[in-house]
Amino acid sequence: MRTFLLVSILAGIIIPSAVFAQNADSPCLVSAEDIEATIPADEQDEQPLDGRLGGQLPSWNNLYGNGRQGDDENIRSYALDGCGARVEVYFAYERAATITLYSDRPDAIADGTLRQPDEANWTQDEALAIARNVLPKDSELFDHETTETGTVFVPGESEVLGTYSAQERYDLVDATGEVGSLEVVLSLDDADDVFAIDVRLGGYGDGNEDKDGDGVVEDQDGDGVVIESEERESATDEERSGSPSPCVFAAAESENPLDARLGGTRDGFEARYGAPIREDELFIEYDIEGCGTVFVGYYEGIITDITVFSPREGDTPYLEPDDADWAISQAITIAEGFLPLDRAQETTNLDDPEWVLMDGTSEALLTQVPAEAYAYVDNTPAQGEYQALLWKTTAGDISWITIGLDVEEFL
């Protein structure tokens, strides 16, 4: 059984919250009265998922400091003032898929007495207000129900989440519902206050039981609410390869944010993905499962550009539609797998008929990639910057992706 977050620290490994990244401007320092049901569109910034469900790992780290990584490389722990003992985030393909917040009761987490009432627990209104701070800014929540097992399920949806996410990300965490659907789950103590909050993709329903009344709920339906084992099992390559995209990215073996990514080294790329299947004066091609055709360009052993073509079998021109092409959300996920992990990024032009534009900066690119590499690919180099273009067919899907150190200015 694959297991998830909510009581992943019930194994007795308790780490003081001071160990985790903190930020004095934490969004949880609010009251229920301060939270609108949905933030008006004209008050949303251009990155409505940053530090929220569906947000990229770099956006979480940029806002709250580098989260502590445990045995599972997909899980990060953060400390946000006013958000309880800790915040755990599970990232699926580098975007937040499950966010769990615990009330400020580390001892109860350790000894399994979470269901006992405590002043540190939140009221249900307070818990929903806190959840609002890590939900997409355009989220709409619907009527909810309380189950006999002391759990409140609040379904919802987000249009922007549906734009930037992908079915593969939902499948990876066993989430049901359409892409863009979400759910808030409140775990209640015996006084009907909240000791833990789950904010997650999709909807799961209630298949869990608290058999012995200790607040430790077995994950009967594989929905990722709570666990008894010490850690969540990472998705296997076999689980990841169930669909043609996004690419099956190998696990990172280095903490360098450029490892096997744009700006990284050829040695690092080939250590993760193997030797090229073709190399000549014009092309260096690699075979990465689910990626179609992948070409990588180098300058003195440094990755300067990556081009990915959808896995078409015929000779259809790339501006014409093909069943193998990617949805925009899938293509964004693929591009993110090759971009620096420490990136600060803006994705625009979603409605443009020709391409989607992903511009950004990276401190690692600025400090690790020499000026000569930028000058090699760009007449007007901008060190530390990068650009990805997702090229559309006439049907609006993506047939190929270009990623590089060279940055084009579009009027």
PAMAR-251806 format. One record per residue: x, y negated, z negated of N, C-alpha, C in turn. Coordinates in steps of 0.1 Angstrom, whole numbers. Each point is the difference from the previous one (the first is absolute). Layout:
NODE     npx     npy     npz    capx    capy    capz     cpx     cpy     cpz
NODE       X       Y       Z       X       Y       Z       X       Y       Z
...
***
This chain:
NODE     npx     npy     npz    capx    capy    capz     cpx     cpy     cpz
NODE       8      12       0      -8     -12       0       9     -12       0
NODE      -3     -10       9       7     -12      -1      -6      -9     -10
NODE       9      -7      -8      -5      -8     -11       4     -14       1
NODE      -7      -9      -7       2     -14       2       4      -7     -13
NODE      -5     -13      -2       6      -9      -9      -5       0     -14
NODE     -13       0      -2      -6      -7     -12       6       4     -13
NODE       3      13      -2       6       3     -13      13       7       3
NODE       7      -5       9      13       6       4      10      -2     -12
NODE      -2      -8      -9       9      -2     -11      -5       7     -13
NODE     -10       9       2      -5       7     -12      10      11      -4
NODE      10       3       8      10      10      -3       8      -4     -12
NODE      -1     -13      -4       7      -4     -12      12      -9       3
NODE       2      -3      12      11      -9       4      -5     -14       0
NODE       3      -7     -11      -6     -14      -2      12      -9       1
NODE      -1     -10       9      11     -10       2      -6     -13      -4
NODE       7      -8      -8      -5     -13      -4      -3      -9      12
NODE     -10      -8      -1      -4      -8      11      11     -10       4
NODE       8      -4     -10      11      -9       3      10       5      10
NODE       0      13       3       9       6       9      -5      -4      15
NODE     -13      -2       2      -5      -2      13       1     -15       4
NODE      -1      -3      13       0     -13       4     -12      -8      -5
NODE       2     -13      -4     -11      -8      -5       1     -13       7
NODE     -12      -7       0      -1     -13       6     -10      -8      -8
NODE       5     -12      -4      -8      -9      -9     -13      -4       7
NODE       0       0      13     -12      -4       7      -9      12       4
NODE       0      10      -8      -7      12       3     -15      -4       2
NODE      -6       7      10     -14      -3       3     -10       5     -11
NODE       5       8      -9      -9       6     -10      -3     -10     -11
NODE       7     -11      -1      -2     -10     -10     -13      -9       4
NODE     -11       7       1     -13      -7       3     -11       6      -8
NODE     -11      -6       0     -12       5      -7     -10       4      11
NODE     -10       8      -4     -10       4       9      -7     -11       7
NODE      -2     -11      -8      -7     -11       5       7      -8      11
NODE      13       3       1       8      -7      10       1       7      14
NODE      -6      12       0       1       8      13     -13      -1       8
NODE       1      -5      12     -11       0       9      -2      14       6
NODE     -12       3       4      -3      14       5       9       3      12
NODE       1     -10       9       9       1      11       6     -13       3
NODE      13      -1       1       7     -13       3      -4      -5      14
NODE      -5     -12       1      -4      -6      13      11       1      10
NODE      -4       2      12      10       2      11       9     -12       1
NODE      -5     -12      -2       8     -12       2      10      -2     -12
NODE      -1       8     -10       9       0     -11      10      11       0
NODE      -1       9      10       9      11       1      13      -4       7
NODE      11       4      -4      12      -3       7       2      10      12
NODE      11      -2       7       2       8      12       4      14      -3
NODE       3       4     -12       4      13      -4      -9       5     -11
NODE     -13       3       3     -10       3     -11       3      13      -7
NODE      10       8       4       2      13      -6      13       0      -9
NODE       7     -11       0      13      -1      -7      -2       3     -15
NODE       7      10      -5      -2       3     -14     -13       6      -4
NODE      -7       6      10     -14       5      -2      -1      13       7
NODE     -12       6      -2      -2      13       7       2      -2      15
NODE       7       9       6       4      -2      15      12      -8       2
NODE       5      -7     -10      12      -9       2      12       8       2
NODE      10      -5       6      13       6       3       8       1     -13
NODE       8      10      -1      10       1     -11       8     -12      -2
NODE       6      -6      10       8     -12      -2      -8     -12      -6
NODE     -13      -1       4      -8     -11      -6      -2       2     -15
NODE      -2      12      -4      -1       3     -15      13      -4      -7
NODE      12       4       6      12      -3      -6       3     -15       0
NODE      -4      -6      11       3     -15       1      -8      -7     -11
NODE     -12       4      -3      -9      -7      -9       4       4     -15
NODE       3      13      -2       1       4     -14      13       6      -4
NODE      10      -2       9      13       7      -2       0      14       4
NODE      12       6       2       1      13       5      -6      10     -10
NODE     -10       7       4      -7      10      -9      10      12      -3
NODE      -2       5     -12       8      11      -4      -4      13       8
NODE       9       7       6      -3      12       7       3      12      -8
NODE      -9       9      -1       1      13      -7       5      11       9
NODE      -3      12      -4       4      12       8      -7       0      14
NODE     -12      -5       1      -6      -1      13       3     -14       6
NODE       6       0      11       5     -12       7     -12      -9       4
NODE     -12       6       1     -11      -8       4      -7      -8     -11
NODE       4       2     -12      -7      -6     -12       9     -10      -6
NODE      -5     -12      -2       7     -11      -7      -8      -4     -12
NODE       7      -4     -11      -6      -5     -12       3     -14      -2
NODE     -10      -8      -3       2     -15      -2      -6      -4     -14
NODE       5     -11      -5      -7      -5     -12      -5     -14       4
NODE     -13      -3      -1      -6     -13       3      -6      -5     -12
NODE       4     -11      -5      -5      -6     -12     -15       0       0
NODE      -6       5     -10     -15       0      -1      -6      12       6
NODE       8       9       6      -6      11       7       1      13      -8
NODE       3      -1     -13       1      12      -8      14       6      -1
NODE       1      13      -3      13       6      -3       9       1      13
NODE      -6       3      11       8       1      12     -10       1      12
NODE       6      -2      12      -7       1      12       8      10       9
NODE      -7      10       5       7      10       9      -6      -1      13
NODE       8       0      11      -5      -2      13       6      12       8
NODE      -9       7       7       4      10      10       0      -5      14
NODE      11       0       7       1      -5      13      -1      11      10
NODE      -9       0      10      -1       9      11       4      -7      12
NODE      11       5       7       6      -7      11       2     -15      -3
NODE       6      -2     -12       5     -13      -4     -11     -11      -3
NODE     -13       5      -1     -10     -10      -4      -8       6     -12
NODE      -4      -8      -9      -6       4     -12     -13       7       2
NODE      -1      13      -4     -12       8       2      -7       3     -12
NODE       6       0     -12      -6       1     -13       7      -8     -10
NODE      -8      -8      -7       6      -9     -11      -7       4     -13
NODE       8       3     -10      -6       4     -13       5      -9     -11
NODE      -9      -6      -8       3      -9     -11      -4       6     -13
NODE       8       1     -10      -3       5     -13      -1     -11     -10
NODE     -10       2      -9      -1     -10     -11      12       1      -9
NODE       3      -9      -8      12      -1      -7       1       9     -12
NODE       0      13       3       0      11     -11      10      11       4
NODE      13      -3       0      10      10       4      -1      13      -9
NODE      -3      -2     -13       0      11      -9     -12      10       4
NODE     -11      -6       3     -12       8       4       3       8      13
NODE       8      -7       9       3       7      12       9      12      -3
NODE       9      -1     -10       9      11      -4      -7      11      -7
NODE     -10      -3      -9      -6      11      -8     -13       4       5
NODE      -5      -5      11     -12       5       6     -13      -5      -7
NODE       0     -11      -6     -11      -5      -8      -7     -12       7
NODE       1       0      13      -5     -12       8     -14      -3      -2
NODE      -8      10      -2     -15      -2      -1      -4      -6     -14
NODE       9      -1      -9      -3      -6     -13      -1     -15       2
NODE     -11      -6      -5      -1     -15       1      12      -7      -6
NODE       3     -12       6      11      -8      -4      -2     -14       4
NODE       4     -10      -8      -1     -14       4       8      -3      13
NODE      10       7       3       8      -2      12      -7       3      13
NODE     -11       8      -1      -7       4      12      -8     -12       5
NODE      -3       1      13      -8     -11       6     -15       3       0
NODE      -8     -11       0     -14       2       3      -1       3      15
NODE     -11       5       4      -2       3      15       1     -12       8
NODE      -5     -11      -4       1     -13       7      14      -4       1
NODE       8       1     -11      14      -4       1       7       9       9
NODE      -2      13       0       7       9       9      -3      -3      14
NODE     -12      -3       4      -3      -3      14       6     -13       4
NODE       1     -10     -10       7     -12       3      15       2       3
NODE       6       9      -8      14       3       2       2       8      13
NODE      -9       9       3       1       7      13      -1      -9      12
NODE      -8     -11      -1      -1     -10      11      14      -5       4
NODE       9      -1     -10      13      -6       3       9       9       8
NODE      -3      13       1       8       9       8      -8       5      12
NODE     -12      -4       2      -8       4      11       3     -10      12
NODE      -2       4      12       1      -9      11      -8     -12      -2
NODE       4     -12       4      -7     -12      -3     -14      -1       6
NODE      -3       7      10     -13       0       6      -9      11      -4
NODE       4       7     -11      -7      12      -4     -14      -3      -4
NODE      -9       9       4     -14      -1      -5      -3      13      -8
NODE      -5      -1     -12      -3      11      -8     -15       2      -1
NODE      -4      13       0     -15       3       0      -4       5     -13
NODE     -13       4      -1      -6       6     -12       8      12      -5
NODE       2       1     -13       8      11      -5      -9       9      -9
NODE       6      11      -4      -6      10      -9       9       5     -10
NODE      -5       3     -12       8       7     -10      -4      14      -1
NODE      11       9       0      -3      14       0       0       5     -14
NODE      -5      13      -2      -1       6     -13      14       2      -6
NODE      11       0       8      13       2      -6       6     -13      -4
NODE      -7     -11       0       5     -13      -5       9      -7      10
NODE      -4       0      12       7      -6      11      -9      -9       8
NODE       4     -12       3      -8      -9       9       7      -1      13
NODE      -8       3      11       5       0      14      -7     -12       6
NODE       9      -9       6      -5     -12       6       5       0      15
NODE      -8       3      10       4       0      13       1     -14       6
NODE       8      -1      11       1     -13       6       6       1      14
NODE       3     -11       6       6       0      14       7     -13       2
NODE      10       0       9       8     -12       4       3       1      14
NODE      -4     -11       7       3       0      15      14      -1       3
NODE       8      -8      -8      14      -1       2       7      13      -3
NODE      -4       7     -10       6      13      -3      -2      10      12
NODE     -12      -1       6      -2       8      12       9      -4      12
NODE       4     -12       0       8      -5      11      15       5      -1
NODE       5      -1     -13      14       3      -2       3      14      -4
NODE     -10       8      -3       2      14      -5      -2       9      12
NODE       1      13      -3      -2      10      11      -6      13      -6
NODE      -6       8       8      -6      12      -5      10       9      -6
NODE      12       0       5      11       9      -6       3      -3     -14
NODE      -1     -13      -4       2      -4     -14     -11       5      -8
NODE     -13       0       4     -11       5      -7       2      15      -2
NODE       3       7      11       2      15       0      11       4     -10
NODE      10      -8      -1      12       4      -9      -4       0     -14
NODE     -10      -8      -4      -4      -1     -14     -14       7      -2
NODE      -4       8      10     -13       7       0     -12      -9      -2
NODE       1     -12       5     -11     -10      -2     -11       3      11
NODE     -13       0      -4     -10       1      10      -5     -14       3
NODE     -10      -1       9      -5     -13       4       7      -5      12
NODE      -5     -11       6       6      -6      12      12      -8      -5
NODE       9      -2      10      11      -9      -3      -5     -14      -3
NODE       4      -6     -11      -5     -13      -5      -9       2     -12
NODE      -4      13      -3      -7       2     -12       9       1     -12
NODE      -5      -3     -12       8       0     -12      -8       4     -12
NODE       6       2     -11      -7       3     -12       7      -4     -13
NODE      -8      -5     -10       6      -3     -13      -6      10     -10
NODE       8       6      -8      -4      10      -9       4      -4     -14
NODE     -10      -1      -9       3      -4     -14      -2      12      -9
NODE      11       3      -7      -1      12     -10      -4      -6     -14
NODE     -11       5      -6      -5      -5     -12       3       7     -12
NODE       2      -7     -11       2       6     -13     -14       3      -6
NODE       0       5     -12     -13       5      -6      -9     -12      -4
NODE       5     -12       1      -8     -12      -2      -4      -7      13
NODE       3       7      11      -3      -5      14       8     -12       4
NODE      11      -2      -7      10     -10       5      10       8       9
NODE       9      -8       6       9       6      11      14       1      -5
NODE       6      12       1      14       2      -3       9       2      12
NODE      -6       1      12       8       1      12      -8      -4      12
NODE       6      -6      10      -6      -4      12       7       6      12
NODE      -7       6       9       6       4      13      -6      -8      11
NODE       8      -6       8      -4      -7      12       6       8      12
NODE      -8       5       9       6       9      10      -8       0      13
NODE       7       5      10      -6       1      14     -12      10       0
NODE     -10      -3       8     -11       9       3      -9       3     -12
NODE      -7      11       0      -9       4     -11       3      15      -2
NODE      -2       4     -12       4      13      -4     -12       8      -6
NODE      -9      -8      -6     -11       7      -8       5       5     -13
NODE      -8       7      -8       3       4     -13       0      15       0
NODE      12       6       0       1      15      -1       9       3     -12
NODE       2      -9      -9      10       3     -11      -8       2     -13
NODE       6       7      -9      -6       3     -13      11      -2     -11
NODE      -5      -6     -11       8      -1     -12      -4      11      -9
NODE       6      12       2      -5      12      -6       1       0     -16
NODE      11      -6      -5       2       0     -14      -2     -13      -7
NODE      -4     -10       7      -3     -13      -6      11      -8      -4
NODE      12       3       5      12      -8      -5       4     -11      10
NODE      -9      -3      10       3     -10       9       9       4      12
NODE       5      13       0       8       5      10      -9       8      10
NODE      -2      -6      11     -10       6      10       7       8      10
NODE      -4      13       2       6       8      10      -4      -5      13
NODE       9       1      10      -3      -4      14      -6      11       7
NODE     -13       2      -2      -7      12       6      -2      -1      15
NODE      -1     -13       5      -4      -1      14      12      -6       8
NODE      11      -1      -6      12      -5       8      -1     -14       4
NODE      -8      -8      -9      -2     -14       4      10      -9      -5
NODE      10       5      -8      11      -9      -4      -4      -9     -12
NODE     -10       3      -7      -3      -9     -12       9       2     -11
NODE       1      13      -5       9       2     -11       6      14       1
NODE      11       3      -7       7      12       1       5       5     -13
NODE       4      13       0       5       6     -12      15       3       2
NODE       4       2      13      14       3       2       9     -13      -2
NODE      13       2       0       9     -12      -4       1     -10      11
NODE      -2       4      12       2      -9      11      -8       4      12
NODE      -3     -10       8      -8       2      13      10       7      10
NODE      -5      10       7       8       6      10       0      -9      13
NODE      11      -2       6       1      -8      12      -6       8      11
NODE      -6      -7       9      -6       6      12      11       7       8
NODE      -2      12       5      10       8       7       0      -5      15
NODE      10       4       7       1      -4      14     -12       7       7
NODE      -3      12      -4     -12       7       6     -12      -8      -1
NODE      -3      -5     -13     -12      -8      -2       0     -13       8
NODE      12      -6       2       1     -13       7      -2       2      15
NODE       3      12       5       0       2      15     -13       5       5
NODE     -11      -1      -8     -13       4       4      -6      -9      11
NODE       6     -11       3      -6      -9      10      12      -5       8
NODE      -3      -5      13      10      -3       9       8     -13      -4
NODE      -6      -8      -9       7     -12      -4      -6      -4     -14
NODE       8      -8      -7      13      -6       3      11      11       0
NODE      12      -5       2      11       8       0       2       7     -13
NODE       6      12       0       4       7     -12      14      -5      -4
NODE       0     -10      -9      12      -5      -5       7       8     -10
NODE      12       3       1       7       8     -10       2      -8     -12
NODE       2       7     -12       1      -7     -13      14      -7       0
NODE      -1     -12      -7      12      -8      -1      10       7     -10
NODE      13      -1       3      10       6      -9       9     -11      -5
NODE      -4     -13       2       8     -11      -4      -9     -11      -5
NODE       5      -8      -9      -8     -12      -5       2     -12       9
NODE       9       1      10       2     -11       9     -12      -2       8
NODE      -6     -13       0     -13      -2       7       2       1      15
NODE      12       1       5       2       1      15       3      15       4
NODE       1       9      -9       3      13       3      -9       6      10
NODE       5       4      12      -7       6      11     -11      -9       5
NODE       2     -13      -1      -9     -10       4       7     -11       8
NODE      -7      -9       6       6     -12       7      11      -6      -9
NODE      12      -2       6      11      -6      -8       8      10      -7
NODE      -4      13      -1       8      10      -6      10       6       9
NODE       7      10      -4      11       6       8      -5      12       8
NODE       8       3      10      -3      12       8       1      12      -8
NODE      11       0      -8       2      12      -9     -12       3      -9
NODE      -5     -11      -6     -12       2      -8     -12       4       7
NODE      -2      -5      12     -12       4       8       1      15       4
NODE      12       4       4       1      14       5       1       9     -12
NODE       4      -4     -11      -1       8     -12     -14       4      -3
NODE      -9      -9       2     -14       2      -3      -8       7      11
NODE       3      -4      13      -8       5      11       8       9      10
NODE      12       2      -2       8       9       8       7      -7      12
NODE       8       7       7       7      -5      12     -10      -3      11
NODE       4      -9       9      -9      -3      12      -2      12       9
NODE     -11       0       6      -3      11      10       5      -4      14
NODE       3     -13       1       5      -5      13       8     -13      -3
NODE      12      -1       7       8     -12      -2       8      -2      13
NODE      -2     -12       6       8      -4      11       3     -15      -1
NODE       4      -6      11       4     -14       0     -12      -9      -3
NODE     -12       5       3     -12      -9      -1      -8       3     -12
NODE      -1      13      -4     -10       4     -11       6       9     -10
NODE      -4      -1     -12       3       9     -11     -14       4      -6
NODE      -4      12       3     -14       5      -3       0      10     -11
NODE     -10      -1      -9      -1       9     -12     -13       7       0
NODE      -1      11      -6     -12       8      -1      -5      -1     -14
NODE     -10      -9      -3      -6      -1     -13     -15       4       1
NODE      -3      10      -8     -14       6       1     -11     -11      -1
NODE      -9       1      10     -11      -9      -1       2     -14       7
NODE      13      -2       4       3     -14       5       1      -1      15
NODE      -3      11       7       2      -2      14      14      -1       4
NODE       3     -10       8      14      -3       4       6     -11      -8
NODE      12       2      -6       6     -10      -8      14      -3       5
NODE       3     -12       4      13      -5       4       5      -9     -11
NODE      13       1      -3       7      -9      -9      12      -6       6
NODE       2     -13      -2      12      -7       5       9      -4     -12
NODE      13       0       3      10      -3     -11      10     -10       5
NODE       5      -7     -10      12      -9       2      10       4     -10
NODE      11       6       4      11       4      -9      -6       9     -11
NODE      -9       9       3      -6       9      -9     -11      -5      -9
NODE      -5     -12       3     -11      -7      -7     -12       0       8
NODE     -12       4      -5     -12       1       8      -5     -15       3
NODE      -1      -3      12      -4     -13       4     -15       0       6
NODE      -4      11       5     -14       1       5      -5      14       1
NODE     -13       2      -2      -6      13       1     -13      -1       8
NODE      -1       9      10     -12       0       9      -7      13      -2
NODE     -13       0      -2      -8      12      -1     -12       0      10
NODE       0      11       8     -11       1       9     -10      11      -5
NODE     -13      -2       2     -10      10      -4       3      13       8
NODE      -4      11      -7       3      13       6      -8       5      12
NODE       1      -8      10      -8       3      13       6      12       7
NODE      -8       8       7       5      11       7       1      -3      15
NODE      -8      -9       5       1      -3      15       8     -12       3
NODE      -3      -6      12       7     -12       4      -9     -12       1
NODE     -10      -1      -9      -9     -11      -1       8     -13      -3
NODE      -2     -10       7       7     -13      -3      -4      -4     -14
NODE      10      -6      -7      -2      -3     -14     -10     -11      -3
NODE      -4      -7      10     -11     -10      -3     -14       6       2
NODE       0      12       5     -13       7       2      -2      10     -12
NODE     -13       2      -4      -3       8     -12       4      14       2
NODE       3       7     -11       3      14       0      -4       5     -14
NODE      -5      13       0      -5       6     -13      11       1     -10
NODE      13      -1       4      11       2     -10       3     -13      -7
NODE      -6     -12       5       4     -13      -6      -5      -1     -14
NODE       6     -10      -7      -3      -2     -14     -10     -11      -2
NODE      -8       1     -11      -8     -11      -4      10     -10      -6
NODE      -5     -13      -1       9     -10      -5       5       3     -14
NODE      -9       5      -9       4       3     -13      11      11      -1
NODE      -1      10       9      10      10       1      13      -5       5
NODE       0      -9      10      12      -6       5       7      -8     -10
NODE      -8      -8      -8       6      -8     -11       8       9     -10
NODE      -6      12      -3       6       9      -9      13       6       6
NODE       0       3      12      12       5       7      11     -11      -1
NODE      -3     -12       4      10     -11       0       5      -2     -14
NODE      -8       1     -10       4      -2     -14      10      10      -4
NODE      -1      12       6      10      11      -4      14      -2       5
NODE       1     -10      10      14      -3       5       5     -14      -4
NODE      -9      -7      -7       4     -14      -5       6       0     -13
NODE       8     -10      -4       7       0     -13     -10       1     -11
NODE       4       7     -11      -9       2     -11      -2     -13      -8
NODE      10      -9       0      -1     -12      -8      -6     -12       8
NODE      -7       3      11      -5     -10       9     -11      -9      -7
NODE       0     -12       5     -12      -9      -3      -6      -3      14
NODE     -12       4       2      -5       1      14     -13      -7       2
NODE      -3      -4      12     -12      -5       4      -5       7      13
NODE     -12       5       0      -5       7      11     -11      -9       6
NODE       1      -3      13      -9      -9       7      -4       5      13
NODE      -8      -8       7      -4       4      14      -8      13       1
NODE      -8       3     -11      -7      13       1     -10       0      11
NODE      -5     -12       4     -11      -1      10       6      -4      14
NODE      13      -2       0       6      -3      13      -1      11      10
NODE      -3      -2      13      -2      10       9      12       8       4
NODE      12      -6      -3      12       6       5       8       8     -11
NODE       1      -6     -12       9       6     -10      -4      -5     -14
NODE       5       8     -10      -1      -4     -14      14      -4      -4
NODE       2     -10      -7      13      -6      -4       3       3     -15
NODE      11       5      -3       5       2     -14      13      -7      -1
NODE       0     -12      -6      12      -7      -3       4       1     -15
NODE      13      -1      -3       3       1     -14      15      -3      -3
NODE       3       0     -12      14      -2      -5       4      11      -9
NODE      13       2      -2       5      10      -9      13      -5      -6
NODE       1       0     -13      12      -3      -6      12      10       3
NODE      -4      12       2      10      10       4       5      -2      14
NODE      -9      -4       9       5      -4      13      10     -12       0
NODE      -4      -9      -9       8     -12      -1      14       3      -5
NODE       1       9     -10      13       2      -7       8      12       6
NODE      -7       9       7       7      12       5       3       0      14
NODE      -8      -7       8       2       0      15       8     -12       4
NODE      12       2       6       9     -11       4      -6      -8      11
NODE       5     -13       0      -5      -9      10       2       5      14
NODE      11       7       2       3       5      13     -11      10       6
NODE      -6       7      -9     -11       9       4     -12      -8       5
NODE      -3     -10      -8     -11      -9       5       3      -7      13
NODE      12      -5       1       4      -7      12       0      10      12
NODE       2      12      -2       1      10      11     -14       2       6
NODE     -11      -2      -7     -13       3       5      -8     -13       2
NODE       5     -12      -4      -8     -12       0       9     -12       3
NODE      -4      -8      10       8     -12       3      -2     -10     -11
NODE     -11       0      -7      -2     -10     -11      -3       8     -13
NODE      10       7      -5      -2       9     -11      -5      -7     -13
NODE      -8       8      -7      -5      -5     -13       2      11     -10
NODE      12      -1      -7       3      11      -9     -10       2     -11
NODE      -2      13      -3     -10       3     -11     -14       2       5
NODE      -2      -4      13     -14       1       5      -1      13       9
NODE     -12       4       3      -3      11       9     -13      -3       7
NODE      -3       8      10     -13      -1       6      -4      14       6
NODE     -13       3      -1      -6      12       6     -12      -4       8
NODE      -1       6      12     -11      -3       9      -7      13       3
NODE     -13       1      -2      -8      11       3      -8      -3      12
NODE       3       7      11      -5      -3      13     -13       7       3
NODE     -10      -8       4     -14       6       2      -2       4      15
NODE      -9      11       1      -5       3      13     -12      -8       3
NODE      -6       2      11     -12      -8       3     -12       4      -8
NODE       1      12      -7     -10       4     -10       2      -5     -14
NODE      11      -7      -2       3      -6     -13       8       9     -10
NODE       3      13       4       8       8      -8      15      -3       3
NODE       9       6      -8      14      -3       2       7      12       7
NODE       8      -3      10       7      10       8      15       0      -3
NODE       5     -11      -4      14       0      -4       4     -11     -10
NODE      11       1      -7       4      -9     -10      14      -3       2
NODE       3     -13      -1      14      -5       0       4      -7     -13
NODE      11       4      -6       4      -5     -13      15      -5       2
NODE       3     -12      -4      14      -4       2       4     -12      -8
NODE      13      -3       0       6     -11      -7      -2     -13       8
NODE      -3       1      13      -3     -12       8     -14      -4      -2
NODE      -2     -13      -2     -13      -6      -3      -4     -10      11
NODE     -11       3       7      -5      -8      10     -10     -11      -5
NODE       1     -12       5      -9     -10      -4     -12      -1      10
NODE     -12       2      -4     -12       0       9      -7     -13      -2
NODE      -3      -7      11      -8     -12       0     -15       3      -2
***
